Structures are given as C-alpha cells and as structure tokens.
Amino acid sequence: QVQLVESGGGLVQAGGSLRLSCAASRIIFGISAMGWYRQVQGKQRELVASIPSGGITNYADSVKGRFTISSDNAKNTMYLQMNSLNPEDTAVYYCAITTALGTMYWGQGTQVTVSS
C-alpha cells in the first residue's frame, strides 16, 4: 500500500511563503498525474496545481504566478512552492497521485493558515 506523507504546512503572515512536500512511501509505477488540492471546511476540495505525465503544469486561476508545483522523481517527492500567500489561501492542502489504471492515492492533508 502506498502512503503519501505531507509536510511543510503551518502559520504564515500574508505575503509570506511556504513549501509543501509530499513523499511517497515507495515508487509508484504508471503515474498519469500528480497534483495538489485544497479544502476549506464546508466547501468542496479544489484542484490547486497538477502535473500530468509528460504534460504541462496546470494551475487554478487563483494561484497562477504565485504557486509552483514540481517533483523530484529520485526522491519520490513532489512539492508545492507557495509565494505571496494571502488569507484566502488558508485551507487544508492535500497531495494526490493518479495512476493510469485509475487508482488515486491521497496524502493525509496539511493545514496552511495565512494571517492578515
């Protein structure tokens, strides 16, 4: 069973930066996409950024130019660099990996709180 372990969340002032990490417990074969989602209590989980296999990175309009998704395959880890944070970015952030067979793995979530 694959586990995705997230880290890097926390409390930051508006305008600050955080980098989230998501480490897989083992190599995952046949990845079709990797992504970061976020969820505010009482609202639907939304896609923040994604990297399809062999494709172009994709960002939600609300984070374009501020967030960057990346991965280090040698470390089985992906990242979300978040700059110029604002209070509207406050949420629980989840990483997810989808395989070509349709299996989706989720991290446990990490809280990001941006104070004004």
C-alpha angles and dihedrals in degrees: 000000000000120000125197113205119196128200140165102069123129146113120316136166121249110278093030132115139236134181119213121203130199117193122191118218091226142359113293115212125210098022112182098179144356124203152162123232133182135203133196115203110269094017135091121268110259133202112248103176138346143185115206115204107275091353142106123281115255129207137189110250091243093063103034112129092015106060128053126193120204141157140212107207092188089062097037086234137127129194142204115205109199120193133175091023119194132190090262088067090065107120145106107281122212131189120213137186123199124198129210088252090060099255113144123201121197134198121229094252133251126225119238116189122183117194123206 
